[in-house]
Amino acid sequence: MDICKEKETDYFVVAGDIFHKKNPKPKYVSMAAELLNRAAAAFSHVIVIAGNHDPINTKDKMGPCKILDFLTPDNVIVYEKTSHDIDISDKLALNLRPYIPLQYTIDPPKKPSKFNIMIAHHHFAGALHG
């Protein structure tokens, strides 16, 4: 985070896998909240998108990503299930893609008058995995 502060970064984005296991212990949820609270104090906006290791809510259980929403200030936003578009300015738009099965994703609307950036946590077809 120090280099981001030096560069006067406005948006800090965690592009998935804030946790390493699907069912993190409460102490790790607490540690993640502490990290995000520190980030929230340093940056105008903190965005977290869920990765394949980040458990999401189910109808029976609130997942750790949702719990982070309650443990962090309003300038921390956790996206866990669907794609989201954020207009940063009149010239810049972000499309955020958490790790969700590709059949549930939708193509982001291209905004011709803006510089469009996609931030995703996905596997890419043809990519090598080590």
C-alpha positions as CSV (number, residue, x, y, z in Angstrom):
1,M,0.0,0.0,0.0
2,D,2.9,2.3,0.6
3,I,3.7,2.7,-3.1
4,C,0.1,3.5,-3.8
5,K,0.1,6.2,-1.2
6,E,3.3,7.6,-2.7
7,K,1.7,7.7,-6.2
8,E,-1.5,9.4,-4.7
9,T,-3.7,6.5,-5.8
10,D,-7.5,7.2,-5.4
11,Y,-8.8,3.7,-6.1
12,F,-7.3,0.5,-4.5
13,V,-8.6,-2.7,-6.1
14,V,-8.2,-6.2,-4.7
15,A,-8.9,-8.4,-7.8
16,G,-9.9,-11.6,-5.9
17,D,-8.6,-14.1,-3.5
18,I,-8.6,-12.1,-0.4
19,F,-8.8,-15.5,1.3
20,H,-6.9,-18.7,0.5
21,K,-9.6,-21.2,1.5
22,K,-13.3,-21.4,0.9
23,N,-14.1,-21.5,4.6
24,P,-11.6,-19.2,6.3
25,K,-11.3,-19.2,10.1
26,P,-12.8,-16.2,11.8
27,K,-9.3,-14.9,12.7
28,Y,-8.5,-14.6,8.9
29,V,-11.8,-12.8,8.3
30,S,-10.8,-10.4,11.0
31,M,-7.3,-9.9,9.6
32,A,-8.8,-9.2,6.1
33,A,-11.2,-6.6,7.7
34,E,-8.2,-5.0,9.4
35,L,-6.3,-4.8,6.2
36,L,-9.3,-3.3,4.4
37,N,-9.8,-0.8,7.2
38,R,-6.2,0.3,6.8
39,A,-6.7,0.6,3.1
40,A,-9.9,2.6,3.6
41,A,-8.0,5.1,5.7
42,A,-5.4,5.5,3.0
43,F,-7.5,5.6,-0.2
44,S,-10.7,7.3,-1.3
45,H,-12.2,4.1,-2.6
46,V,-11.4,0.4,-1.9
47,I,-12.9,-2.2,-4.2
48,V,-12.8,-5.9,-3.6
49,I,-14.0,-8.4,-6.2
50,A,-14.4,-12.0,-5.2
51,G,-12.0,-14.6,-6.5
52,N,-12.4,-18.4,-6.8
53,H,-11.1,-18.9,-3.2
54,D,-13.5,-16.3,-1.8
55,P,-16.7,-17.9,-0.5
56,I,-19.9,-16.1,-1.3
57,N,-23.3,-15.9,0.4
58,T,-25.7,-18.7,0.1
59,K,-29.4,-18.7,1.2
60,D,-28.3,-20.6,4.4
61,K,-25.1,-18.8,5.3
62,M,-23.5,-15.4,5.1
63,G,-20.1,-15.7,3.5
64,P,-17.0,-14.0,4.7
65,C,-17.0,-11.5,1.8
66,K,-20.4,-10.2,2.9
67,I,-19.2,-10.1,6.5
68,L,-16.4,-7.8,5.3
69,D,-19.0,-5.4,4.1
70,F,-20.2,-5.1,7.7
71,L,-16.7,-4.8,9.2
72,T,-15.4,-2.1,6.9
73,P,-16.4,1.6,6.3
74,D,-18.5,2.9,3.4
75,N,-15.6,3.5,1.1
76,V,-14.9,-0.2,1.0
77,I,-17.2,-2.0,-1.5
78,V,-17.1,-5.8,-1.9
79,Y,-18.5,-7.3,-5.1
80,E,-19.0,-11.0,-4.9
81,K,-21.6,-12.3,-7.3
82,T,-22.2,-10.2,-10.5
83,S,-20.4,-7.9,-12.8
84,H,-20.6,-4.2,-12.0
85,D,-19.8,-1.1,-14.0
86,I,-18.5,2.0,-12.2
87,D,-18.1,5.3,-13.9
88,I,-15.0,6.9,-12.4
89,S,-15.2,10.1,-14.4
90,D,-16.5,11.4,-17.7
91,K,-13.5,9.7,-19.3
92,L,-13.0,6.5,-17.4
93,A,-15.2,3.4,-16.7
94,L,-14.4,0.2,-14.7
95,N,-16.1,-3.1,-15.3
96,L,-15.6,-5.4,-12.3
97,R,-15.9,-9.1,-12.8
98,P,-15.8,-11.3,-9.7
99,Y,-15.1,-15.0,-10.2
100,I,-18.4,-16.4,-11.3
101,P,-19.2,-19.1,-13.9
102,L,-18.8,-17.6,-17.4
103,Q,-22.4,-18.5,-18.4
104,Y,-23.6,-16.0,-15.7
105,T,-21.5,-13.1,-16.9
106,I,-22.7,-10.5,-19.3
107,D,-20.6,-8.5,-21.7
108,P,-19.8,-5.1,-20.3
109,P,-21.4,-2.2,-22.1
110,K,-18.7,-0.5,-24.1
111,K,-18.9,3.3,-23.5
112,P,-17.4,4.7,-26.6
113,S,-16.7,8.1,-25.1
114,K,-14.7,6.6,-22.2
115,F,-11.6,4.7,-21.6
116,N,-12.9,1.2,-20.5
117,I,-11.0,-1.0,-18.1
118,M,-12.0,-4.5,-17.0
119,I,-10.7,-5.8,-13.7
120,A,-11.5,-9.5,-13.5
121,H,-10.6,-12.7,-11.5
122,H,-11.0,-15.4,-14.1
123,H,-9.2,-18.2,-15.9
124,F,-8.5,-17.4,-19.5
125,A,-9.0,-20.0,-22.3
126,G,-5.7,-21.3,-23.4
127,A,-3.8,-20.0,-20.4
128,L,-1.1,-22.2,-18.9
129,H,-1.5,-23.1,-15.3
130,G,1.5,-24.0,-13.2
